[in-house]
């Protein structure tokens, strides 16, 4: 009988699959695996989050920032259930993540035992690609192998449930008899390229277009050179879905920036005026920001067939790796000699950056009282952000300034909770980014709602681990506006309702002082002219920094295109009596009402 326990085998097998880091939180339901991790003496590094949800976010972010499998671990009952939100983040953004959860002893199952949940049923949706509960030692080998292989090959979430009594049993290899499985380790990513005749059909559509628009998403993050080459040959402009923000640097004059509710006016105009759309690796959800159906011919490239022709009816649908498919497509394309469309796009984009700078520098007359224009915070960062930085953003109004005002450079990495758009992801994302790339500066942009929800606690995780990071620059900027700002504006503009103070107002917390209390550096900014200096100070710090900004909640994080219906809805909120009416009118008249009125000038 082997002296190796099932827990020992699990750690060794994960190591054989290339796992070197696991995020999680301990508990008696999973102690057998933790004991094995301890006995393995550092083969796999364990990172202790403050909450299992944050550990799952970290596993998702690890996958995003490394391309590797992300792994998270939790105990039975509430530990396992806490993982769910972070796992849904990975599922929605097509990230390979393995969740390992403990369970009560096998003999107790079905007996309404303490912390006994039906974990297989609970995980069935989020980890539907593969979720199994182990029953005997000889089963564990193929469960790990299948869970990892399916996760990395299909870019999905998988889960394993391990009864606590099983983990400490002696490991037994599967016997050579009927009813056993003998699995192995290893997966190599295949070359996935469409057939030549399908590439030719795509080229014919793109060659016929006179005004080509490109939309890139996270699936194009490894295809920057190929996207640039295609765009230059076609004289095209390119918009970026939020998860594809780092695909193309913003110093390219034909890159129009983000698209959608958090997007730019040039991206909106690009889509409304193009006659051909090339979508690469994107599941961008909002069809109203794409060309009107029938107005443009379409070609789409995606690894997943179920994402093709979903947002817009495409004429040619190509299943393939973005970079490899574009390489194969490039020789089939004709160089467009007429550059008038490209010049038009460049004019839009140049004008937009000027507009953003103007908007960022506008301040309320009583800014000392109501707070700094939040656009200014990211505007000042853009001219200072290191070219190798990793930037994360939370959901909420801060994501608008991240999407529009942050100028991405070649070599930067960026991400947030995309498909799920969950609050609370920015800080755990930034922590995982720092563990994955300890030599790179990491910056998280967060609203006060998310900080209070769960991100303040994860600052303790930063304090626990930062001394082991080669580059200590880890910065969290908090927009303290005392308001759940994105939803407040959605109430005003989408619903035509005044701000509901009971649901929207949140208490002010001295975040910078909390940072100092736990050994980090705290910076407080309530003067827009000091914002640049605050970034300089943070970027030269010898320890992680929390920058707390007293931010004005009355700067609207609104779509790039304001409809008359939205303007009327906003006007209605004022007639009904918005609690912030005086400040709202001052801060938004030009950007909201003026955007749809005759003679408007930004």
GUMI-962830 format. One record per residue (C-alpha): residue in three letters; residue number from 0; x, y, z. Coordinates in steps of 0.05 Angstrom, whole numbers. Layout:
GUMI-962830
  code  pos       u       v       w
   ALA  NUM       X       Y       Z
...
***
This chain:
GUMI-962830
  code  pos       u       v       w
   UNK    0       0       0       0
   UNK    1      27      68     -19
   UNK    2      49     117      35
   UNK    3      25     173     -11
   UNK    4     -44     199       7
   UNK    5     -97     219     -42
   UNK    6     -82     291     -23
   UNK    7      -8     281     -39
   UNK    8     -26     251    -106
   UNK    9     -71     310    -123
   UNK   10     -16     360    -110
   UNK   11      35     319    -150
   UNK   12     -13     311    -208
   UNK   13     -30     385    -210
   UNK   14      45     400    -209
   UNK   15      54     352    -267
   UNK   16       2     391    -305
   UNK   17      42     455    -294
   UNK   18       3     485    -236
   UNK   19      50     527    -193
   UNK   20       1     572    -154
   UNK   21     -67     561    -122
   UNK   22    -112     615     -92
   UNK   23    -160     600     -37
   UNK   24    -180     594      36
   UNK   25    -173     534      83
   UNK   26    -224     494     122
   UNK   27    -233     425     152
   UNK   28    -269     399      90
   UNK   29    -205     407      48
   UNK   30    -151     398     101
   UNK   31    -124     334      70
   UNK   32    -104     372       7
   UNK   33     -75     430      47
   UNK   34     -33     381      88
   UNK   35      -7     352      23
   UNK   36       9     421      -3
   UNK   37      49     434      61
   UNK   38      86     369      54
   UNK   39     103     386     -19
   UNK   40     148     441       9
   UNK   41     134     496     -41
   UNK   42     123     457    -105
   UNK   43      57     494    -110
   UNK   44      51     563     -79
   UNK   45     -12     576     -39
   UNK   46     -40     647     -37
   UNK   47     -88     659      20
   UNK   48    -144     708       0
   UNK   49    -190     739      51
   UNK   50    -252     709      19
   UNK   51    -264     651     -28
   UNK   52    -300     695     -79
   UNK   53    -236     736     -84
   UNK   54    -195     673     -93
   UNK   55    -238     653    -152
   UNK   56    -230     722    -182
   UNK   57    -155     714    -173
   UNK   58    -156     647    -208
   UNK   59    -193     679    -267
   UNK   60    -144     737    -269
   UNK   61     -85     689    -267
   UNK   62    -113     655    -329
   UNK   63    -124     723    -363
   UNK   64     -54     750    -349
   UNK   65     -14     686    -361
   UNK   66     -55     643    -410
   UNK   67     -47     586    -360
   UNK   68     -98     547    -319
   UNK   69    -123     585    -258
   UNK   70    -136     544    -196
   UNK   71    -176     561    -134
   UNK   72    -191     519     -72
   UNK   73    -242     522     -16
   UNK   74    -272     480      39
   UNK   75    -341     449      39
   UNK   76    -408     484      48
   UNK   77    -400     560      51
   UNK   78    -328     558      27
   UNK   79    -350     524     -37
   UNK   80    -411     567     -47
   UNK   81    -370     630     -39
   UNK   82    -329     611    -101
   UNK   83    -388     616    -147
   UNK   84    -387     690    -168
   UNK   85    -313     689    -185
   UNK   86    -323     625    -224
   UNK   87    -379     655    -264
   UNK   88    -332     712    -281
   UNK   89    -285     661    -311
   UNK   90    -341     625    -347
   UNK   91    -369     688    -378
   UNK   92    -300     710    -403
   UNK   93    -280     640    -428
   UNK   94    -222     631    -380
   UNK   95    -194     562    -360
   UNK   96    -204     555    -285
   UNK   97    -206     493    -241
   UNK   98    -243     497    -174
   UNK   99    -227     446    -120
   UNK  100    -277     441     -63
   UNK  101    -280     398      -1
   UNK  102    -341     358      20
   UNK  103    -364     322      82
   UNK  104    -345     249      93
   UNK  105    -375     199      44
   UNK  106    -413     161      97
   UNK  107    -448     225     120
   UNK  108    -472     247      51
   UNK  109    -547     249      46
   UNK  110    -555     256     121
   UNK  111    -566     331     127
   UNK  112    -497     336     157
   UNK  113    -465     402     177
   UNK  114    -438     440     116
   UNK  115    -465     386      70
   UNK  116    -488     417       6
   UNK  117    -502     383     -60
   UNK  118    -440     413     -91
   UNK  119    -444     375    -156
   UNK  120    -513     405    -169
   UNK  121    -490     473    -144
   UNK  122    -431     475    -192
   UNK  123    -469     444    -250
   UNK  124    -482     509    -288
   UNK  125    -418     547    -276
   UNK  126    -374     485    -285
   UNK  127    -419     445    -330
   UNK  128    -361     427    -376
   UNK  129    -337     379    -322
   UNK  130    -358     373    -250
   UNK  131    -349     308    -211
   UNK  132    -345     285    -139
   UNK  133    -292     233    -124
   UNK  134    -313     168     -89
   UNK  135    -251     124     -87
   UNK  136    -176     136     -90
   UNK  137    -167     102    -158
   UNK  138    -216     151    -189
   UNK  139    -177     214    -172
   UNK  140    -125     207    -226
   UNK  141    -173     211    -285
   UNK  142    -216     264    -251
   UNK  143    -157     311    -246
   UNK  144    -132     296    -316
   UNK  145    -201     307    -348
   UNK  146    -216     370    -306
   UNK  147    -150     403    -326
   UNK  148    -151     381    -399
   UNK  149    -223     403    -410
   UNK  150    -210     470    -376
   UNK  151    -149     488    -417
   UNK  152    -173     459    -483
   UNK  153    -243     487    -482
   UNK  154    -227     550    -441
   UNK  155    -280     533    -390
   UNK  156    -290     526    -315
   UNK  157    -286     456    -286
   UNK  158    -293     432    -214
   UNK  159    -274     374    -169
   UNK  160    -309     357    -104
   UNK  161    -267     317     -54
   UNK  162    -299     286       8
   UNK  163    -254     300      68
   UNK  164    -245     227      89
   UNK  165    -222     209      19
   UNK  166    -165     260      19
   UNK  167    -126     224      74
   UNK  168    -134     153      48
   UNK  169     -73     119      16
   UNK  170     -72     133     -58
   UNK  171     -86      73    -102
   UNK  172     -71      72    -177
   UNK  173    -128      44    -219
   UNK  174    -124     -31    -227
   UNK  175    -118     -66    -294
   UNK  176    -189     -92    -296
   UNK  177    -257     -78    -325
   UNK  178    -288     -12    -301
   UNK  179    -223      26    -290
   UNK  180    -192      84    -328
   UNK  181    -118      98    -341
   UNK  182    -111     172    -359
   UNK  183     -48     213    -374
   UNK  184     -20     282    -368
   UNK  185     -11     330    -426
   UNK  186     -44     377    -474
   UNK  187     -17     414    -535
   UNK  188     -56     471    -565
   UNK  189     -74     454    -638
   UNK  190     -65     498    -699
   UNK  191    -135     520    -715
   UNK  192    -143     554    -782
   UNK  193    -202     554    -831
   UNK  194    -200     520    -898
   UNK  195    -171     558    -956
   UNK  196    -237     567    -993
   UNK  197    -268     598    -930
   UNK  198    -210     646    -924
   UNK  199    -219     664    -997
   UNK  200    -293     679    -985
   UNK  201    -274     724    -927
   UNK  202    -222     760    -969
   UNK  203    -272     773   -1024
   UNK  204    -319     807    -975
   UNK  205    -263     849    -945
   UNK  206    -233     867   -1012
   UNK  207    -300     892   -1037
   UNK  208    -310     938    -978
   UNK  209    -294    1012    -985
   UNK  210    -303    1030    -912
   UNK  211    -278     972    -869
   UNK  212    -286     972    -793
   UNK  213    -251     924    -747
   UNK  214    -274     904    -677
   UNK  215    -225     867    -633
   UNK  216    -237     831    -567
   UNK  217    -198     789    -517
   UNK  218    -190     734    -569
   UNK  219    -144     781    -608
   UNK  220     -97     797    -550
   UNK  221     -42     754    -580
   UNK  222     -53     779    -651
   UNK  223     -34     853    -647
   UNK  224      17     850    -704
   UNK  225     -32     813    -749
   UNK  226     -89     860    -734
   UNK  227     -45     920    -749
   UNK  228     -22     889    -815
   UNK  229     -94     874    -836
   UNK  230    -119     943    -817
   UNK  231     -63     978    -855
   UNK  232     -76     937    -917
   UNK  233    -150     950    -915
   UNK  234    -144    1023    -894
   UNK  235    -190    1005    -837
   UNK  236    -205    1035    -769
   UNK  237    -208     991    -707
   UNK  238    -252     995    -645
   UNK  239    -238     954    -582
   UNK  240    -286     915    -539
   UNK  241    -272     926    -466
   UNK  242    -235     860    -457
   UNK  243    -194     876    -519
   UNK  244    -170     944    -495
   UNK  245     -97     921    -494
   UNK  246     -98     891    -564
   UNK  247     -79     956    -599
   UNK  248     -41    1015    -571
   UNK  249     -79    1081    -570
   UNK  250     -24    1120    -604
   UNK  251     -45    1090    -670
   UNK  252     -87    1145    -701
   UNK  253    -137    1097    -732
   UNK  254    -153    1062    -666
   UNK  255    -219    1092    -643
   UNK  256    -218    1064    -572
   UNK  257    -272    1027    -534
   UNK  258    -341    1012    -562
   UNK  259    -409    1008    -530
   UNK  260    -440    1040    -468
   UNK  261    -370    1055    -442
   UNK  262    -343    1071    -511
   UNK  263    -322    1131    -552
   UNK  264    -357    1173    -604
   UNK  265    -307    1154    -659
   UNK  266    -322    1080    -647
   UNK  267    -396    1093    -653
   UNK  268    -387    1133    -717
   UNK  269    -340    1079    -745
   UNK  270    -394    1026    -737
   UNK  271    -451    1070    -762
   UNK  272    -415    1090    -826
   UNK  273    -376    1028    -846
   UNK  274    -397     983    -903
   UNK  275    -357     922    -879
   UNK  276    -345     895    -809
   UNK  277    -288     848    -789
   UNK  278    -299     822    -718
   UNK  279    -240     786    -686
   UNK  280    -244     747    -621
   UNK  281    -300     787    -590
   UNK  282    -366     771    -558
   UNK  283    -384     845    -550
   UNK  284    -457     841    -527
   UNK  285    -491     906    -549
   UNK  286    -517     899    -620
   UNK  287    -543     971    -621
   UNK  288    -471     995    -624
   UNK  289    -456     952    -686
   UNK  290    -478     970    -756
   UNK  291    -553     967    -770
   UNK  292    -571     898    -796
   UNK  293    -561     897    -871
   UNK  294    -519     961    -873
   UNK  295    -452     925    -873
   UNK  296    -424     858    -897
   UNK  297    -392     818    -842
   UNK  298    -334     771    -829
   UNK  299    -321     742    -760
   UNK  300    -264     702    -731
   UNK  301    -271     664    -665
   UNK  302    -245     601    -631
   UNK  303    -315     583    -609
   UNK  304    -368     569    -662
   UNK  305    -424     586    -613
   UNK  306    -401     658    -612
   UNK  307    -403     667    -688
   UNK  308    -457     708    -721
   UNK  309    -489     719    -654
   UNK  310    -487     795    -647
   UNK  311    -490     812    -721
   UNK  312    -510     768    -781
   UNK  313    -442     752    -812
   UNK  314    -433     733    -884
   UNK  315    -370     692    -870
   UNK  316    -358     657    -804
   UNK  317    -288     631    -790
   UNK  318    -271     584    -733
   UNK  319    -198     593    -718
   UNK  320    -142     623    -677
   UNK  321    -141     698    -688
   UNK  322     -67     706    -703
   UNK  323     -61     645    -747
   UNK  324    -125     660    -785
   UNK  325    -104     732    -798
   UNK  326     -35     708    -822
   UNK  327     -69     663    -872
   UNK  328    -118     716    -893
   UNK  329     -68     773    -903
   UNK  330     -38     750    -970
   UNK  331    -108     744    -999
   UNK  332    -124     817    -985
   UNK  333    -115     874   -1034
   UNK  334     -82     939   -1011
   UNK  335    -134     994   -1014
   UNK  336    -105    1054   -1050
   UNK  337    -161    1102   -1030
   UNK  338    -144    1125    -959
   UNK  339    -201    1175    -951
   UNK  340    -238    1129    -902
   UNK  341    -176    1120    -860
   UNK  342    -164    1195    -859
   UNK  343    -235    1208    -837
   UNK  344    -227    1159    -779
   UNK  345    -162    1192    -759
   UNK  346    -196    1259    -757
   UNK  347    -252    1233    -713
   UNK  348    -201    1202    -665
   UNK  349    -156    1263    -660
   UNK  350    -217    1306    -645
   UNK  351    -241    1257    -593
   UNK  352    -176    1257    -554
   UNK  353    -180    1333    -553
   UNK  354    -251    1329    -528
   UNK  355    -231    1280    -473
   UNK  356    -175    1325    -449
   UNK  357    -223    1384    -447
   UNK  358    -275    1344    -409
   UNK  359    -222    1318    -360
   UNK  360    -199    1388    -343
   UNK  361    -268    1416    -331
   UNK  362    -281    1425    -257
   UNK  363    -342    1448    -218
   UNK  364    -337    1518    -190
   UNK  365    -344    1488    -120
   UNK  366    -299    1429    -134
   UNK  367    -268    1434     -65
   UNK  368    -337    1418     -38
   UNK  369    -365    1368     -89
   UNK  370    -300    1335    -110
   UNK  371    -252    1326    -168
   UNK  372    -275    1309    -238
   UNK  373    -263    1234    -240
   UNK  374    -242    1237    -313
   UNK  375    -181    1277    -291
   UNK  376    -155    1219    -250
   UNK  377    -145    1172    -309
   UNK  378    -126    1229    -356
   UNK  379     -67    1245    -311
   UNK  380     -49    1171    -305
   UNK  381     -46    1162    -381
   UNK  382      15    1207    -390
   UNK  383      51    1172    -332
   UNK  384      32    1098    -336
   UNK  385      94    1055    -348
   UNK  386      94    1018    -414
   UNK  387      98     950    -379
   UNK  388      42     965    -329
   UNK  389     -18     921    -316
   UNK  390     -83     959    -304
   UNK  391    -147     931    -276
   UNK  392    -214     965    -267
   UNK  393    -275     950    -227
   UNK  394    -346     953    -254
   UNK  395    -384    1018    -244
   UNK  396    -370    1089    -265
   UNK  397    -295    1080    -257
   UNK  398    -298    1032    -316
   UNK  399    -321    1089    -361
   UNK  400    -258    1130    -347
   UNK  401    -215    1067    -354
   UNK  402    -248    1051    -421
   UNK  403    -245    1121    -450
   UNK  404    -189    1160    -418
   UNK  405    -134    1109    -407
   UNK  406     -86    1109    -465
   UNK  407     -58    1039    -473
   UNK  408      14    1031    -496
   UNK  409      43     971    -533
   UNK  410      63     920    -481
   UNK  411      13     939    -427
   UNK  412     -38     889    -401
   UNK  413    -109     907    -379
   UNK  414    -171     871    -357
   UNK  415    -234     872    -315
   UNK  416    -296     830    -304
   UNK  417    -324     831    -374
   UNK  418    -384     787    -388
   UNK  419    -405     783    -315
   UNK  420    -388     857    -301
   UNK  421    -383     841    -227
   UNK  422    -366     892    -174
   UNK  423    -306     874    -132
   UNK  424    -259     844    -183
   UNK  425    -207     899    -192
   UNK  426    -166     888    -129
   UNK  427    -164     812    -132
   UNK  428    -147     818    -207
   UNK  429     -90     865    -189
   UNK  430     -65     818    -135
   UNK  431     -64     759    -183
   UNK  432     -30     802    -236
   UNK  433      25     819    -187
   UNK  434      37     746    -169
   UNK  435      39     728    -242
   UNK  436      85     785    -261
   UNK  437     120     810    -198
   UNK  438     168     852    -238
   UNK  439     113     895    -269
   UNK  440      77     954    -237
   UNK  441       3     940    -226
   UNK  442     -53     992    -219
   UNK  443    -126     980    -198
   UNK  444    -181    1031    -211
   UNK  445    -238    1022    -162
   UNK  446    -301    1057    -139
   UNK  447    -319    1066     -66
   UNK  448    -378    1018     -73
   UNK  449    -333     960     -93
   UNK  450    -282     978     -40
   UNK  451    -334     974      14
   UNK  452    -365     911     -15
   UNK  453    -302     868     -11
   UNK  454    -239     901     -37
   UNK  455    -217     935      28
   UNK  456    -206     866      59
   UNK  457    -162     845       1
   UNK  458    -116     904      16
   UNK  459     -96     861      76
   UNK  460     -75     807      27
   UNK  461     -31     859      -7
   UNK  462       0     877      60
   UNK  463      12     803      75
   UNK  464      50     787      11
   UNK  465      79     850     -21
   UNK  466     150     844       7
   UNK  467     162     782     -36
   UNK  468     146     822    -101
   UNK  469     208     843    -141
   UNK  470     175     910    -160
   UNK  471     135     937    -101
   UNK  472      93     984    -144
   UNK  473      21     962    -132
   UNK  474     -28    1020    -133
   UNK  475    -103    1022    -119
   UNK  476    -139    1087    -136
   UNK  477    -206    1094    -101
   UNK  478    -258    1144    -127
   UNK  479    -293    1165     -63
   UNK  480    -358    1199     -85
   UNK  481    -406    1171     -33
   UNK  482    -450    1144     -88
   UNK  483    -463    1080    -126
   UNK  484    -451    1124    -186
   UNK  485    -462    1080    -247
   UNK  486    -530    1057    -223
   UNK  487    -550    1128    -202
   UNK  488    -539    1151    -274
   UNK  489    -575    1090    -301
   UNK  490    -634    1109    -257
   UNK  491    -633    1180    -286
   UNK  492    -620    1167    -359
   UNK  493    -649    1098    -373
   UNK  494    -708    1100    -326
   UNK  495    -723    1174    -322
   UNK  496    -723    1170    -246
   UNK  497    -688    1216    -197
   UNK  498    -631    1188    -156
   UNK  499    -659    1142    -102
   UNK  500    -616    1165     -44
   UNK  501    -635    1107       1
   UNK  502    -605    1057     -48
   UNK  503    -548    1099     -76
   UNK  504    -516    1138     -20
   UNK  505    -459    1102      16
   UNK  506    -417    1125      75
   UNK  507    -350    1159      65
   UNK  508    -291    1118      89
   UNK  509    -219    1142      97
   UNK  510    -189    1090      51
   UNK  511    -120    1122      52
   UNK  512    -118    1118     128
   UNK  513    -139    1046     127
   UNK  514     -81    1033      80
   UNK  515     -32    1067     127
   UNK  516     -61    1028     186
   UNK  517     -42     961     154
   UNK  518      27     982     131
   UNK  519      14    1009      61
   UNK  520      23    1080      37
   UNK  521     -38    1125      34
   UNK  522     -48    1188      -9
   UNK  523    -109    1233      -6
   UNK  524    -126    1280     -64
   UNK  525    -181    1332     -63
   UNK  526    -148    1382    -111
   UNK  527    -148    1366    -186
   UNK  528     -82    1402    -195
   UNK  529     -49    1353    -147
   UNK  530     -73    1291    -184
   UNK  531     -12    1285    -228
   UNK  532      35    1292    -168
   UNK  533      -3    1238    -132
   UNK  534       8    1189    -189
   UNK  535      82    1208    -191
   UNK  536      89    1196    -116
   UNK  537      53    1129    -120
   UNK  538      94    1105    -180
   UNK  539     159    1119    -142
   UNK  540     137    1088     -76
   UNK  541     175    1031     -43
   UNK  542     110     998     -21
   UNK  543      38     989     -46
   UNK  544      -4    1052     -47
   UNK  545     -77    1070     -39
   UNK  546     -95    1136     -72
   UNK  547    -161    1161     -46
   UNK  548    -193    1214     -90
   UNK  549    -251    1258     -67
   UNK  550    -290    1250    -132
   UNK  551    -349    1289    -160
   UNK  552    -408    1242    -169
   UNK  553    -443    1289    -217
   UNK  554    -400    1277    -279
   UNK  555    -442    1231    -323
   UNK  556    -413    1163    -345
   UNK  557    -458    1161    -405
   UNK  558    -458    1127    -474
   UNK  559    -419    1161    -530
   UNK  560    -484    1172    -568
   UNK  561    -541    1204    -529
   UNK  562    -610    1193    -558
   UNK  563    -666    1243    -553
   UNK  564    -704    1192    -510
   UNK  565    -646    1189    -461
   UNK  566    -641    1265    -458
   UNK  567    -716    1270    -445
   UNK  568    -711    1217    -391
   UNK  569    -655    1256    -358
   UNK  570    -695    1320    -362
   UNK  571    -753    1284    -329
   UNK  572    -711    1266    -269
   UNK  573    -698    1340    -256
   UNK  574    -772    1356    -262
   UNK  575    -786    1301    -211
   UNK  576    -735    1331    -164
   UNK  577    -666    1297    -161
   UNK  578    -632    1305     -94
   UNK  579    -568    1328    -129
   UNK  580    -606    1372    -178
   UNK  581    -564    1435    -171
   UNK  582    -497    1402    -182
   UNK  583    -525    1354    -235
   UNK  584    -549    1412    -279
   UNK  585    -482    1446    -276
   UNK  586    -441    1385    -291
   UNK  587    -483    1352    -344
   UNK  588    -520    1403    -385
   UNK  589    -467    1406    -439
   UNK  590    -452    1331    -441
   UNK  591    -522    1304    -436
   UNK  592    -575    1353    -460
   UNK  593    -528    1391    -506
   UNK  594    -507    1328    -542
   UNK  595    -575    1322    -576
   UNK  596    -593    1395    -584
   UNK  597    -580    1435    -648
   UNK  598    -516    1475    -650
   UNK  599    -482    1433    -596
   UNK  600    -406    1440    -592
   UNK  601    -363    1399    -545
***
